[in-house]
Amino acid sequence: MSNFSDALAENAEAVTQVLGHFLVVDDETPEKSLTEAMRYVVLAGGKRIRPFLVTASAGLFNVSESSALRTAAAVEMVHCYSLVHDDLPAMDNDELRRGQPTCHIKYDEATAILAGDALLTKAFEILANPATHPDPKVRCELIEELAKAVGEEGMVGGQILDLLSKQRTLDKPEVTRLQRMKTGELIAVSCEAGAILGKAPEAVRHALRAYAHDLGLAFQIVDDLLDVEGNETDVGKKTGKDKAAGKATFVSLLGIEHARERAEMLAEQAARHLEIFEEKADPLRNLAQFVVERRS
Amino acid sequence: MSNFSDALAENAEAVTQVLGHFLVVDDETPEKSLTEAMRYVVLAGGKRIRPFLVTASAGLFNVSESSALRTAAAVEMVHCYSLVHDDLPAMDNDELRRGQPTCHIKYDEATAILAGDALLTKAFEILANPATHPDPKVRCELIEELAKAVGEEGMVGGQILDLLSKQRTLDKPEVTRLQRMKTGELIAVSCEAGAILGKAPEAVRHALRAYAHDLGLAFQIVDDLLDVEGNETDVGKKTGKDKAAGKATFVSLLGIEHARERAEMLAEQAARHLEIFEEKADPLRNLAQFVVERRS
């Protein structure tokens, strides 16, 4: 997997450069703290798995590098906005993220709320701009699918469920649904974005969605495992949180061993949906393996 | 002006219906509280001035009613999201809005943050959908212009400036810039939206922007006057806030009398930009007059 780690890091570096390019601090303006906070959040690193999904799926369809990277950056901005808002005191009240103080700790709550709002807005601005794809129909489709994935029926709805899960213990179908909404939909649309950019036929999009669906669940189960088994320094955020909050997770529902087996099974299943792409989909296959083997 | 008040109320009713149609509570789902909060916020009333600007400007260019109303609803969702986030304890900490408890008082802070996020997201979803306009280039332009108007260089940046204004007294150019960003840009894009939907030439768009620019400033000055002169029951929100917060406003900088004169002058100036549209622009002229005469 060391070649794959290099590929992931290389893509992360390219996406980070594009992100930095979109967020330029104007020292002359008093509101520059907002752009600084936005940069703090998106340039803090992270594995950039969603951007990798965008560029790897775009790589199946001869999409231009610039289209893929702009779309990847927009998706990452949306992911980062969700982290900033989820970390707020009124939500998960987290003080550590990727080994650094969270946005509202580094700046303040108001700035964190507004930096999240501005990142979400910027993502749609980037996608709507002609530089992202020459065909405006493609740009509209990206925007509509992304908005559905992260709105009330997707990520934001999932976060409401997650907050409710602190009040009562969810069962397995409910936890599955929560995770599909909270993390699965954005992972799915990241993967589908390449197919949208490449104007791929529906059958092909379906295969990518199926891959992403299994991958997303595997990813989440490993997240739950890391919360139990990982240590704070490696994972870069507070661990043991789910148990402390009394939250049902795949680990509390299945046990550690079965949860790990299930994640591995899902990763294999994910890879099987990629057969139609032959070896062109190797980056996506490697990602599925990476997701279950990761230690942070 | 009574005919105009009727026209404003009729348009508000049509927009409210469309807003309600976009936000359907699914009683079967545990996350329904999110949609309920979104409905609470957007159906709470208000004068719907921004949606009126969209439909009145669309009326200059033979735009279909459905295109205009969908765009108006999207703009109003963005306006409502901004109110919900601005009212949060970490921001302006307001408990009353349009005579009702603010979203975080009625629900809770987490729900208010997420309802705002979901409204912003939904607005872009609506604009990207083919039902809003048959030409995807038009839809992308609406999205890009709206995103610019409400992002870091527009509304969100303006809110950061507004928070900074509690720390030090701004001078007149700074207050003007703050208001242009915080409220002016969304008013301008509401007005320009009709021209975008109608594929109007640049000279015409320019005239509408100039109208909206003056209108937005007049609107804000009257807001500042109502904060000083109005009573809470009429205005529907807490008054006397600016002075209590030590914030510089047009009223504190110009005095009540000069502020009112300035608002009236701006409204007249706004109307003068509409000459090229002849009597077709009467609704926009009436709005300019209404904005300075309003008592809430």
Interface residues (C-beta under 8 A of the other chain):
Chain A: T29 P30 E31 S33 L34 T35 M38 Y81 H85 L88 A90 M91 D108 E109 A110 T111 I113 L114 G116 D117 A118 L120 T121 K122 F124 E125 L127 A128 N129 P130 D135 P136 K137 R139 C140 E141 I143 E144 A147 K148 V150 G151 E152 V156 G157 G158 Q159 I160 L161 L163 L164 E174 M181
Chain B: T29 P30 E31 S33 L34 T35 M38 Y81 H85 L88 A90 M91 D108 E109 A110 T111 I113 L114 G116 D117 A118 L120 T121 K122 F124 E125 L127 A128 N129 P130 D135 P136 K137 R139 C140 E141 I143 E144 A147 K148 V150 G151 E152 V156 G157 G158 Q159 I160 L161 L163 L164 E174 M181
